[in-house]
Every structure is written in structure tokens, then in C-alpha cells.
């Protein structure tokens, strides 16, 4: 029994679990949404909520919140989306110049310097200035979980999309699953049966109308003879 056992273990050690949360949170802040299993999304969501709250405090000038944010989340270098392919084809020395300046300090603002075409952006800087700035008037609930109508092919785990509120772009994979062959056969049988039943009802309708008309019509009776004629026949003639 899991008495007094909080949170999900995810079949990982504590160090592995913390690293997983940090990496998923950084990817969420970088891309705006991530696709993962439903269990991981539910586990990472509270961590992301607390990190964004720290970023809001750091944005207001709280130095302790910024230091705590760096210690908890880490500081990943974000490569601009337009230059990612070019960055992958660079040599190690060129990558180092993109990530760090000549003094050895990491580039944080993403502004091209020292003759470089582009430089990296700090995820902490992006979180405090861009992400947290959208939630200044929001008391909480910075993320949403969208369940996908399918499961992982490897282990059959349910998949979901963890998304920042305000990223209104569709996840792209939230589509209704295709109907199986068995379901299509069942629907065609039901449609054929309903069509046949509707046809029999239409053919029975004229016969029922005729029966109702006959039942409602008055019974035919023989016409009675006029009184004058009957009286004239009964009286004897005077001659």
C-alpha cells in the first residue's frame, strides 16, 4: 500500500526524476507546448506552476526569487528557431562562440555580438521577460493539459499535450481517431436496417389509411318508401 507516499515515482530515481522535470519544463518554456504521456504531464504541471510564480517575483525585482529560479530550473541556452539547422552543422568551436563570449560568460539576451550571425538566449531570461510577463494579472493556472485520443505505441501509455495558457496554436495531433473496419460494418448494417424499416412503414401506411376510412364511413341502409305511396297501396279502391 502507498500510505503517506506523495507524488509519482515514474519508475526513476530522485535525481533522474528531478532532471526529467527540469528538462521538460525548459522545453515547455522554449516551445510553448510539449507532447508527452499523461502521467508525466500531470507530474510536471505543478513544478511548472511554481517556477512561473518564482519568475513573476523575479520580474518584480526579487533577487532571491531569481537565484532560487536558477537553482531549481537551471539555465539552458536556447537557439533561435531560424538558426537551429545552421547551428547543428557548425563545428564545436563555432558553437562555443555562439554560446559564450570571449570572456567566458554565456550569452543571455540572444543579441548577435562579436561578429556572430546569432547568439544563444538564456531560458531564465526568456522565462522572466517573455513568459512571466504574460501572466502578471493572472493569479495562477498558467498551463493546461490536453488529452490526446491515442496511446503510446511502445508501452500503451495515454498521451497528452502540456501547453502554456495563451499559446492558442492547435497541438496539431488532437484529431478524432479513424473508425475501425468493424465499426464501419456495424454502422452500415444499422443504416440498412433503418432504411428497410422506414420502407416497410411507408408501404403499410396506405393500407392502414384505407382501413381507417372504411371504419369511419357510415353503414349503408335501404331507402324507406314515402308515406304517401304506402298509404295509397293499403286503401282499397272505390270502384
Number of C-alpha atoms within 10 A of each C-alpha: 4 5 5 6 8 7 8 12 11 12 8 11 10 11 8 12 16 15 14 15 19 20 13 21 22 22 16 18 20 22 13 19 23 20 20 17 19 19 14 18 23 16 16 18 21 13 16 22 17 14 21 22 20 20 27 23 19 20 19 11 11 13 12 12 19 20 12 15 23 16 10 13 20 16 18 18 21 22 20 15 10 9 13 11 11 9 16 10 10 12 9 11 8 12 15 15 19 25 21 16 14 9 6 10 9 19 20 20 13 19 12 13 13 11 6 11 10 19 27 23 23 21 24 23 17 19 20 22 15 13 21 21 15 14 17 14 7 9 8 12 12 21 19 16 18 15 16 20 13 16 14 11 8 6 7 10 14 16 20 25 20 27 25 21 15 13 12 9 9 9 17 6 12 14 10 9 9 7 8 8 9 8 11 11 11 11 12 11 12 12 12 12 12 11 11 12 11 11 11 10 10 11 10 10 10 11 11 10 11 11 10 11 10 10 10 9 8 7 7 6 6 5 6 6 8 8 8 8 9 10 9 10 9 8 8 7 7 4 3
